[in-house]
């Protein structure tokens, strides 16, 4: 089964911010990171359930999973046949308790 993958505005902003941060030292590394991360995002269209539930995901509310790519995590939820990318964060950063803001649910 193939899932549709949707990248939310916050996740897109996260990725652009990370690219800008990396590019300050190395534009080439920033482009490599973006390509690698985008490939990981697209791969979630196939077997997204292979990814574990994010440790900070609450018991209530939508199930949040994560895919680790290098030092970053792609946080997403699955609804039916769709994967929604919520955030891309450095692995040291955790979501606040409660998981997502109301407009991400």
N, CA, C and O atoms as a Tinker XYZ file with bonds, in Angstrom:
   420  protein
     1  N      0.841000   -1.182000    0.000000    73     2
     2  CA     0.000000    0.000000    0.000000    64     1     3
     3  C      0.887000    1.247000    0.000000    63     2     4     5
     4  O      1.849000    1.343000    0.763000    81     3
     5  N      0.557000    2.159000   -0.837000    73     3     6
     6  CA     1.300000    3.422000   -0.936000    64     5     7
     7  C      0.522000    4.508000   -0.209000    63     6     8     9
     8  O     -0.687000    4.641000   -0.401000    81     7
     9  N      1.203000    5.285000    0.624000    73     7    10
    10  CA     0.595000    6.389000    1.362000    64     9    11
    11  C      0.924000    7.709000    0.671000    63    10    12    13
    12  O      1.999000    7.862000    0.092000    81    11
    13  N     -0.004000    8.657000    0.736000    73    11    14
    14  CA     0.295000   10.021000    0.284000    64    13    15
    15  C      1.024000   10.730000    1.415000    63    14    16    17
    16  O      0.655000   10.590000    2.581000    81    15
    17  N      2.042000   11.478000    1.079000    73    15    18
    18  CA     2.825000   12.201000    2.087000    64    17    19
    19  C      2.582000   13.694000    1.917000    63    18    20    21
    20  O      2.738000   14.244000    0.827000    81    19
    21  N      2.199000   14.336000    3.007000    73    19    22
    22  CA     1.964000   15.777000    3.039000    64    21    23
    23  C      2.934000   16.413000    4.016000    63    22    24    25
    24  O      3.036000   15.975000    5.162000    81    23
    25  N      3.644000   17.434000    3.581000    73    23    26
    26  CA     4.576000   18.162000    4.446000    64    25    27
    27  C      3.868000   19.421000    4.913000    63    26    28    29
    28  O      3.524000   20.285000    4.107000    81    27
    29  N      3.654000   19.519000    6.214000    73    27    30
    30  CA     2.982000   20.678000    6.786000    64    29    31
    31  C      3.861000   21.927000    6.750000    63    30    32    33
    32  O      5.076000   21.841000    6.573000    81    31
    33  N      3.229000   23.081000    6.921000    73    31    34
    34  CA     3.955000   24.355000    6.890000    64    33    35
    35  C      5.048000   24.410000    7.941000    63    34    36    37
    36  O      6.150000   24.885000    7.665000    81    35
    37  N      4.758000   23.932000    9.134000    73    35    38
    38  CA     5.777000   23.972000   10.193000    64    37    39
    39  C      6.971000   23.089000    9.859000    63    38    40    41
    40  O      8.116000   23.472000   10.101000    81    39
    41  N      6.709000   21.916000    9.309000    73    39    42
    42  CA     7.808000   21.027000    8.928000    64    41    43
    43  C      8.645000   21.659000    7.820000    63    42    44    45
    44  O      9.873000   21.584000    7.836000    81    43
    45  N      7.970000   22.280000    6.863000    73    43    46
    46  CA     8.688000   22.959000    5.773000    64    45    47
    47  C      9.542000   24.103000    6.334000    63    46    48    49
    48  O     10.690000   24.283000    5.928000    81    47
    49  N      8.973000   24.875000    7.273000    73    47    50
    50  CA     9.735000   25.952000    7.911000    64    49    51
    51  C     10.913000   25.398000    8.703000    63    50    52    53
    52  O     12.002000   25.972000    8.694000    81    51
    53  N     10.687000   24.273000    9.392000    73    51    54
    54  CA    11.785000   23.626000   10.126000    64    53    55
    55  C     12.926000   23.285000    9.179000    63    54    56    57
    56  O     14.090000   23.564000    9.465000    81    55
    57  N     12.578000   22.676000    8.045000    73    55    58
    58  CA    13.607000   22.254000    7.093000    64    57    59
    59  C     14.355000   23.447000    6.512000    63    58    60    61
    60  O     15.578000   23.409000    6.374000    81    59
    61  N     13.626000   24.503000    6.172000    73    59    62
    62  CA    14.284000   25.698000    5.630000    64    61    63
    63  C     15.214000   26.327000    6.658000    63    62    64    65
    64  O     16.306000   26.781000    6.317000    81    63
    65  N     14.782000   26.353000    7.916000    73    63    66
    66  CA    15.626000   26.900000    8.982000    64    65    67
    67  C     16.888000   26.082000    9.189000    63    66    68    69
    68  O     17.967000   26.637000    9.398000    81    67
    69  N     16.754000   24.763000    9.129000    73    67    70
    70  CA    17.916000   23.886000    9.296000    64    69    71
    71  C     18.878000   24.062000    8.126000    63    70    72    73
    72  O     20.092000   24.124000    8.323000    81    71
    73  N     18.346000   24.141000    6.922000    73    71    74
    74  CA    19.196000   24.353000    5.743000    64    73    75
    75  C     19.955000   25.667000    5.879000    63    74    76    77
    76  O     21.153000   25.723000    5.605000    81    75
    77  N     19.267000   26.720000    6.298000    73    75    78
    78  CA    19.931000   28.024000    6.473000    64    77    79
    79  C     21.025000   27.942000    7.528000    63    78    80    81
    80  O     22.098000   28.521000    7.359000    81    79
    81  N     20.757000   27.227000    8.611000    73    79    82
    82  CA    21.738000   27.092000    9.696000    64    81    83
    83  C     22.986000   26.352000    9.204000    63    82    84    85
    84  O     24.110000   26.796000    9.439000    81    83
    85  N     22.782000   25.232000    8.526000    73    83    86
    86  CA    23.913000   24.451000    8.024000    64    85    87
    87  C     24.672000   25.234000    6.957000    63    86    88    89
    88  O     25.901000   25.179000    6.906000    81    87
    89  N     23.949000   25.961000    6.105000    73    87    90
    90  CA    24.565000   26.703000    5.000000    64    89    91
    91  C     25.482000   27.815000    5.480000    63    90    92    93
    92  O     26.368000   28.250000    4.744000    81    91
    93  N     25.280000   28.277000    6.705000    73    91    94
    94  CA    26.188000   29.312000    7.230000    64    93    95
    95  C     27.628000   28.831000    7.218000    63    94    96    97
    96  O     28.549000   29.619000    6.998000    81    95
    97  N     27.828000   27.532000    7.456000    73    95    98
    98  CA    29.176000   26.955000    7.437000    64    97    99
    99  C     29.509000   26.271000    6.121000    63    98   100   101
   100  O     30.650000   26.302000    5.662000    81    99
   101  N     28.481000   25.645000    5.513000    73    99   102
   102  CA    28.750000   24.888000    4.298000    64   101   103
   103  C     27.487000   24.741000    3.459000    63   102   104   105
   104  O     26.640000   23.897000    3.751000    81   103
   105  N     27.357000   25.562000    2.416000    73   103   106
   106  CA    26.207000   25.404000    1.529000    64   105   107
   107  C     26.101000   24.004000    0.921000    63   106   108   109
   108  O     24.996000   23.496000    0.727000    81   107
   109  N     27.227000   23.387000    0.622000    73   107   110
   110  CA    27.204000   22.040000    0.039000    64   109   111
   111  C     26.626000   21.031000    1.042000    63   110   112   113
   112  O     25.829000   20.170000    0.669000    81   111
   113  N     27.027000   21.142000    2.303000    73   111   114
   114  CA    26.481000   20.242000    3.328000    64   113   115
   115  C     24.988000   20.491000    3.524000    63   114   116   117
   116  O     24.229000   19.553000    3.766000    81   115
   117  N     24.570000   21.732000    3.423000    73   115   118
   118  CA    23.156000   22.058000    3.574000    64   117   119
   119  C     22.340000   21.389000    2.468000    63   118   120   121
   120  O     21.266000   20.848000    2.731000    81   119
   121  N     22.836000   21.422000    1.255000    73   119   122
   122  CA    22.122000   20.795000    0.145000    64   121   123
   123  C     22.124000   19.276000    0.274000    63   122   124   125
   124  O     21.139000   18.620000   -0.065000    81   123
   125  N     23.228000   18.718000    0.763000    73   123   126
   126  CA    23.281000   17.267000    1.000000    64   125   127
   127  C     22.271000   16.860000    2.072000    63   126   128   129
   128  O     21.564000   15.863000    1.931000    81   127
   129  N     22.217000   17.659000    3.155000    73   127   130
   130  CA    21.261000   17.373000    4.227000    64   129   131
   131  C     19.836000   17.420000    3.695000    63   130   132   133
   132  O     19.028000   16.538000    3.989000    81   131
   133  N     19.529000   18.447000    2.912000    73   131   134
   134  CA    18.182000   18.597000    2.373000    64   133   135
   135  C     17.818000   17.410000    1.477000    63   134   136   137
   136  O     16.712000   16.879000    1.576000    81   135
   137  N     18.724000   16.997000    0.617000    73   135   138
   138  CA    18.457000   15.866000   -0.275000    64   137   139
   139  C     18.229000   14.585000    0.528000    63   138   140   141
   140  O     17.297000   13.831000    0.248000    81   139
   141  N     19.072000   14.344000    1.514000    73   139   142
   142  CA    18.948000   13.144000    2.345000    64   141   143
   143  C     17.638000   13.162000    3.140000    63   142   144   145
   144  O     16.952000   12.145000    3.235000    81   143
   145  N     17.301000   14.309000    3.701000    73   143   146
   146  CA    16.081000   14.422000    4.497000    64   145   147
   147  C     14.851000   14.310000    3.614000    63   146   148   149
   148  O     13.880000   13.655000    3.990000    81   147
   149  N     14.875000   14.934000    2.456000    73   147   150
   150  CA    13.731000   14.858000    1.548000    64   149   151
   151  C     13.511000   13.420000    1.080000    63   150   152   153
   152  O     12.369000   12.978000    0.953000    81   151
   153  N     14.584000   12.699000    0.824000    73   151   154
   154  CA    14.473000   11.286000    0.451000    64   153   155
   155  C     13.813000   10.482000    1.581000    63   154   156   157
   156  O     12.981000    9.612000    1.324000    81   155
   157  N     14.191000   10.779000    2.831000    73   155   158
   158  CA    13.588000   10.095000    3.980000    64   157   159
   159  C     12.108000   10.438000    4.108000    63   158   160   161
   160  O     11.292000    9.569000    4.417000    81   159
   161  N     11.758000   11.704000    3.869000    73   159   162
   162  CA    10.355000   12.126000    3.919000    64   161   163
   163  C      9.561000   11.355000    2.868000    63   162   164   165
   164  O      8.511000   10.791000    3.172000    81   163
   165  N     10.055000   11.331000    1.646000    73   163   166
   166  CA     9.349000   10.638000    0.573000    64   165   167
   167  C      9.220000    9.140000    0.848000    63   166   168   169
   168  O      8.229000    8.519000    0.463000    81   167
   169  N     10.221000    8.561000    1.514000    73   167   170
   170  CA    10.177000    7.123000    1.801000    64   169   171
   171  C      9.059000    6.756000    2.768000    63   170   172   173
   172  O      8.677000    5.590000    2.865000    81   171
   173  N      8.536000    7.743000    3.480000    73   171   174
   174  CA     7.441000    7.465000    4.412000    64   173   175
   175  C      6.149000    7.100000    3.680000    63   174   176   177
   176  O      5.187000    6.652000    4.304000    81   175
   177  N      6.128000    7.287000    2.384000    73   175   178
   178  CA     5.002000    6.840000    1.587000    64   177   179
   179  C      4.937000    5.316000    1.489000    63   178   180   181
   180  O      3.915000    4.746000    1.107000    81   179
   181  N      6.034000    4.678000    1.838000    73   179   182
   182  CA     6.115000    3.220000    1.848000    64   181   183
   183  C      6.438000    2.779000    3.272000    63   182   184   185
   184  O      7.486000    3.136000    3.809000    81   183
   185  N      5.576000    2.031000    3.864000    73   183   186
   186  CA     5.783000    1.434000    5.185000    64   185   187
   187  C      6.060000    2.439000    6.310000    63   186   188   189
   188  O      7.052000    2.281000    7.022000    81   187
   189  N      5.233000    3.452000    6.494000    73   187   190
   190  CA     5.483000    4.406000    7.579000    64   189   191
   191  C      5.366000    3.778000    8.968000    63   190   192   193
   192  O      5.919000    4.299000    9.937000    81   191
   193  N      4.652000    2.669000    9.062000    73   191   194
   194  CA     4.490000    2.007000   10.361000    64   193   195
   195  C      5.781000    1.338000   10.842000    63   194   196   197
   196  O      5.850000    0.866000   11.977000    81   195
   197  N      6.798000    1.298000    9.986000    73   195   198
   198  CA     8.088000    0.742000   10.409000    64   197   199
   199  C      8.780000    1.649000   11.419000    63   198   200   201
   200  O      9.671000    1.217000   12.150000    81   199
   201  N      8.361000    2.903000   11.450000    73   199   202
   202  CA     8.978000    3.891000   12.333000    64   201   203
   203  C      8.325000    3.833000   13.713000    63   202   204   205
   204  O      7.108000    3.679000   13.821000    81   203
   205  N      9.131000    3.955000   14.761000    73   203   206
   206  CA     8.570000    3.843000   16.111000    64   205   207
   207  C      7.779000    5.081000   16.521000    63   206   208   209
   208  O      7.899000    6.152000   15.926000    81   207
   209  N      6.979000    4.896000   17.540000    73   207   210
   210  CA     6.254000    6.018000   18.137000    64   209   211
   211  C      7.279000    6.906000   18.824000    63   210   212   213
   212  O      8.180000    6.409000   19.499000    81   211
   213  N      7.146000    8.214000   18.656000    73   211   214
   214  CA     8.080000    9.172000   19.258000    64   213   215
   215  C      7.959000    9.072000   20.786000    63   214   216   217
   216  O      6.853000    8.975000   21.318000    81   215
   217  N      9.098000    9.096000   21.488000    73   215   218
   218  CA     9.065000    8.927000   22.946000    64   217   219
   219  C      8.203000    9.955000   23.668000    63   218   220   221
   220  O      7.607000    9.639000   24.698000    81   219
   221  N      8.126000   11.163000   23.155000    73   219   222
   222  CA     7.367000   12.200000   23.843000    64   221   223
   223  C      5.896000   12.228000   23.464000    63   222   224   225
   224  O      5.139000   13.058000   23.967000    81   223
   225  N      5.484000   11.317000   22.571000    73   223   226
   226  CA     4.085000   11.285000   22.148000    64   225   227
   227  C      3.213000   10.931000   23.346000    63   226   228   229
   228  O      3.509000   10.001000   24.096000    81   227
   229  N      2.142000   11.684000   23.508000    73   227   230
   230  CA     1.232000   11.446000   24.616000    64   229   231
   231  C      0.366000   10.227000   24.385000    63   230   232   233
   232  O      0.267000    9.718000   23.269000    81   231
   233  N     -0.256000    9.770000   25.447000    73   231   234
   234  CA    -1.155000    8.624000   25.356000    64   233   235
   235  C     -2.425000    9.027000   24.624000    63   234   236   237
   236  O     -2.985000    8.241000   23.860000    81   235
   237  N     -2.880000   10.260000   24.862000    73   235   238
   238  CA    -4.081000   10.757000   24.183000    64   237   239
   239  C     -3.693000   11.500000   22.919000    63   238   240   241
   240  O     -2.553000   11.932000   22.752000    81   239
   241  N     -4.651000   11.635000   22.049000    73   239   242
   242  CA    -4.400000   12.393000   20.823000    64   241   243
   243  C     -3.822000   11.511000   19.744000    63   242   244   245
   244  O     -3.675000   10.302000   19.923000    81   243
   245  N     -3.493000   12.128000   18.612000    73   243   246
   246  CA    -2.980000   11.347000   17.482000    64   245   247
   247  C     -1.621000   10.723000   17.811000    63   246   248   249
   248  O     -0.822000   11.288000   18.558000    81   247
   249  N     -1.390000    9.571000   17.246000    73   247   250
   250  CA    -0.130000    8.863000   17.436000    64   249   251
   251  C      0.952000    9.574000   16.624000    63   250   252   253
   252  O      0.809000    9.749000   15.414000    81   251
   253  N      2.021000    9.978000   17.281000    73   251   254
   254  CA     3.133000   10.649000   16.607000    64   253   255
   255  C      4.289000    9.669000   16.504000    63   254   256   257
   256  O      4.725000    9.095000   17.502000    81   255
   257  N      4.772000    9.488000   15.301000    73   255   258
   258  CA     5.919000    8.603000   15.052000    64   257   259
   259  C      7.106000    9.457000   14.623000    63   258   260   261
   260  O      6.960000   10.640000   14.316000    81   259
   261  N      8.278000    8.838000   14.607000    73   259   262
   262  CA     9.442000    9.584000   14.134000    64   261   263
   263  C     10.363000    8.693000   13.323000    63   262   264   265
   264  O     10.469000    7.486000   13.538000    81   263
   265  N     11.014000    9.341000   12.394000    73   263   266
   266  CA    12.048000    8.706000   11.573000    64   265   267
   267  C     13.322000    9.487000   11.820000    63   266   268   269
   268  O     13.356000   10.704000   11.639000    81   267
   269  N     14.358000    8.798000   12.228000    73   267   270
   270  CA    15.633000    9.459000   12.530000    64   269   271
   271  C     16.494000    9.457000   11.272000    63   270   272   273
   272  O     16.679000    8.430000   10.619000    81   271
   273  N     17.013000   10.637000   10.956000    73   271   274
   274  CA    17.892000   10.814000    9.801000    64   273   275
   275  C     19.109000   11.583000   10.313000    63   274   276   277
   276  O     19.036000   12.790000   10.543000    81   275
   277  N     20.217000   10.881000   10.488000    73   275   278
   278  CA    21.405000   11.524000   11.040000    64   277   279
   279  C     21.120000   12.056000   12.430000    63   278   280   281
   280  O     20.736000   11.302000   13.325000    81   279
   281  N     21.305000   13.354000   12.611000    73   279   282
   282  CA    21.076000   13.997000   13.906000    64   281   283
   283  C     19.684000   14.621000   14.003000    63   282   284   285
   284  O     19.414000   15.384000   14.930000    81   283
   285  N     18.808000   14.309000   13.066000    73   283   286
   286  CA    17.482000   14.931000   13.019000    64   285   287
   287  C     16.387000   13.883000   13.049000    63   286   288   289
   288  O     16.599000   12.722000   12.697000    81   287
   289  N     15.204000   14.322000   13.479000    73   287   290
   290  CA    14.027000   13.452000   13.518000    64   289   291
   291  C     12.913000   14.069000   12.684000    63   290   292   293
   292  O     12.651000   15.269000   12.758000    81   291
   293  N     12.274000   13.241000   11.904000    73   291   294
   294  CA    11.090000   13.638000   11.150000    64   293   295
   295  C      9.902000   13.139000   11.967000    63   294   296   297
   296  O      9.720000   11.932000   12.128000    81   295
   297  N      9.096000   14.059000   12.480000    73   295   298
   298  CA     7.935000   13.698000   13.285000    64   297   299
   299  C      6.696000   13.727000   12.405000    63   298   300   301
   300  O      6.462000   14.691000   11.676000    81   299
   301  N      5.905000   12.663000   12.479000    73   299   302
   302  CA     4.752000   12.565000   11.592000    64   301   303
   303  C      3.634000   11.765000   12.244000    63   302   304   305
   304  O      3.827000   11.077000   13.246000    81   303
   305  N      2.473000   11.881000   11.641000    73   303   306
   306  CA     1.319000   11.098000   12.050000    64   305   307
   307  C      0.717000   10.463000   10.804000    63   306   308   309
   308  O      0.906000   10.949000    9.688000    81   307
   309  N      0.001000    9.386000   11.009000    73   307   310
   310  CA    -0.638000    8.664000    9.909000    64   309   311
   311  C     -2.138000    8.736000   10.127000    63   310   312   313
   312  O     -2.640000    8.415000   11.204000    81   311
   313  N     -2.844000    9.162000    9.089000    73   311   314
   314  CA    -4.313000    9.184000    9.118000    64   313   315
   315  C     -4.815000    8.499000    7.858000    63   314   316   317
   316  O     -4.677000    9.020000    6.751000    81   315
   317  N     -5.396000    7.333000    8.044000    73   315   318
   318  CA    -5.865000    6.576000    6.890000    64   317   319
   319  C     -4.701000    6.219000    5.982000    63   318   320   321
   320  O     -3.753000    5.556000    6.404000    81   319
   321  N     -4.776000    6.660000    4.743000    73   319   322
   322  CA    -3.729000    6.381000    3.758000    64   321   323
   323  C     -2.842000    7.591000    3.528000    63   322   324   325
   324  O     -2.235000    7.733000    2.467000    81   323
   325  N     -2.770000    8.472000    4.537000    73   323   326
   326  CA    -1.970000    9.692000    4.416000    64   325   327
   327  C     -0.990000    9.821000    5.572000    63   326   328   329
   328  O     -1.298000    9.499000    6.720000    81   327
   329  N      0.194000   10.299000    5.234000    73   327   330
   330  CA     1.233000   10.589000    6.225000    64   329   331
   331  C      1.385000   12.102000    6.268000    63   330   332   333
   332  O      1.594000   12.739000    5.236000    81   331
   333  N      1.281000   12.673000    7.456000    73   331   334
   334  CA     1.419000   14.114000    7.633000    64   333   335
   335  C      2.713000   14.403000    8.392000    63   334   336   337
   336  O      2.866000   14.009000    9.548000    81   335
   337  N      3.637000   15.092000    7.732000    73   335   338
   338  CA     4.902000   15.473000    8.363000    64   337   339
   339  C      4.620000   16.715000    9.201000    63   338   340   341
   340  O      4.184000   17.739000    8.676000    81   339
   341  N      4.869000   16.618000   10.504000    73   339   342
   342  CA     4.552000   17.700000   11.431000    64   341   343
   343  C      5.738000   18.612000   11.689000    63   342   344   345
   344  O      5.610000   19.836000   11.659000    81   343
   345  N      6.892000   18.010000   11.942000    73   343   346
   346  CA     8.095000   18.772000   12.283000    64   345   347
   347  C      9.329000   18.007000   11.833000    63   346   348   349
   348  O      9.293000   16.789000   11.660000    81   347
   349  N     10.412000   18.733000   11.648000    73   347   350
   350  CA    11.744000   18.151000   11.490000    64   349   351
   351  C     12.585000   18.849000   12.540000    63   350   352   353
   352  O     12.749000   20.068000   12.506000    81   351
   353  N     13.111000   18.082000   13.463000    73   351   354
   354  CA    13.811000   18.645000   14.620000    64   353   355
   355  C     15.156000   17.972000   14.818000    63   354   356   357
   356  O     15.359000   16.820000   14.433000    81   355
   357  N     16.074000   18.716000   15.428000    73   355   358
   358  CA    17.324000   18.104000   15.868000    64   357   359
   359  C     16.969000   17.051000   16.899000    63   358   360   361
   360  O     16.032000   17.243000   17.674000    81   359
   361  N     17.683000   15.959000   16.925000    73   359   362
   362  CA    17.351000   14.849000   17.823000    64   361   363
   363  C     17.364000   15.259000   19.288000    63   362   364   365
   364  O     16.703000   14.618000   20.105000    81   363
   365  N     18.097000   16.309000   19.641000    73   363   366
   366  CA    18.141000   16.764000   21.031000    64   365   367
   367  C     16.893000   17.558000   21.416000    63   366   368   369
   368  O     16.643000   17.776000   22.602000    81   367
   369  N     16.105000   17.991000   20.428000    73   367   370
   370  CA    14.891000   18.781000   20.710000    64   369   371
   371  C     13.681000   17.864000   20.768000    63   370   372   373
   372  O     13.498000   16.994000   19.917000    81   371
   373  N     12.872000   18.073000   21.773000    73   371   374
   374  CA    11.660000   17.281000   21.967000    64   373   375
   375  C     10.460000   18.177000   21.821000    63   374   376   377
   376  O     10.536000   19.381000   22.070000    81   375
   377  N      9.356000   17.593000   21.418000    73   375   378
   378  CA     8.102000   18.340000   21.387000    64   377   379
   379  C      7.663000   18.600000   22.819000    63   378   380   381
   380  O      7.939000   17.807000   23.719000    81   379
   381  N      6.976000   19.718000   23.020000    73   379   382
   382  CA     6.397000   19.989000   24.335000    64   381   383
   383  C      5.355000   18.941000   24.645000    63   382   384   385
   384  O      4.821000   18.288000   23.749000    81   383
   385  N      5.069000   18.784000   25.946000    73   383   386
   386  CA     4.038000   17.817000   26.320000    64   385   387
   387  C      2.743000   18.183000   25.610000    63   386   388   389
   388  O      2.459000   19.359000   25.382000    81   387
   389  N      1.983000   17.198000   25.274000    73   387   390
   390  CA     0.770000   17.433000   24.500000    64   389   391
   391  C      1.000000   17.176000   23.029000    63   390   392   393
   392  O      0.039000   17.039000   22.271000    81   391
   393  N      2.254000   17.108000   22.604000    73   391   394
   394  CA     2.575000   16.680000   21.254000    64   393   395
   395  C      2.497000   17.725000   20.177000    63   394   396   397
   396  O      3.523000   18.072000   19.592000    81   395
   397  N      1.300000   18.251000   19.883000    73   395   398
   398  CA     1.141000   19.154000   18.750000    64   397   399
   399  C      0.240000   20.305000   19.157000    63   398   400   401
   400  O     -0.528000   20.219000   20.115000    81   399
   401  N      0.357000   21.352000   18.423000    73   399   402
   402  CA    -0.600000   22.444000   18.612000    64   401   403
   403  C     -1.928000   22.037000   17.978000    63   402   404   405
   404  O     -1.971000   21.105000   17.175000    81   403
   405  N     -2.988000   22.715000   18.326000    73   403   406
   406  CA    -4.308000   22.319000   17.848000    64   405   407
   407  C     -4.432000   22.375000   16.332000    63   406   408   409
   408  O     -5.199000   21.601000   15.759000    81   407
   409  N     -3.699000   23.267000   15.661000    73   407   410
   410  CA    -3.830000   23.348000   14.199000    64   409   411
   411  C     -3.016000   22.289000   13.478000    63   410   412   413
   412  O     -3.050000   22.226000   12.249000    81   411
   413  N     -2.291000   21.463000   14.202000    73   411   414
   414  CA    -1.547000   20.368000   13.576000    64   413   415
   415  C     -2.302000   19.044000   13.721000    63   414   416   417
   416  O     -1.895000   18.044000   13.129000    81   415
   417  N     -3.381000   19.016000   14.487000    73   415   418
   418  CA    -4.102000   17.761000   14.722000    64   417   419
   419  C     -5.013000   17.449000   13.588000    63   418   420
   420  O     -5.702000   16.430000   13.612000    81   419
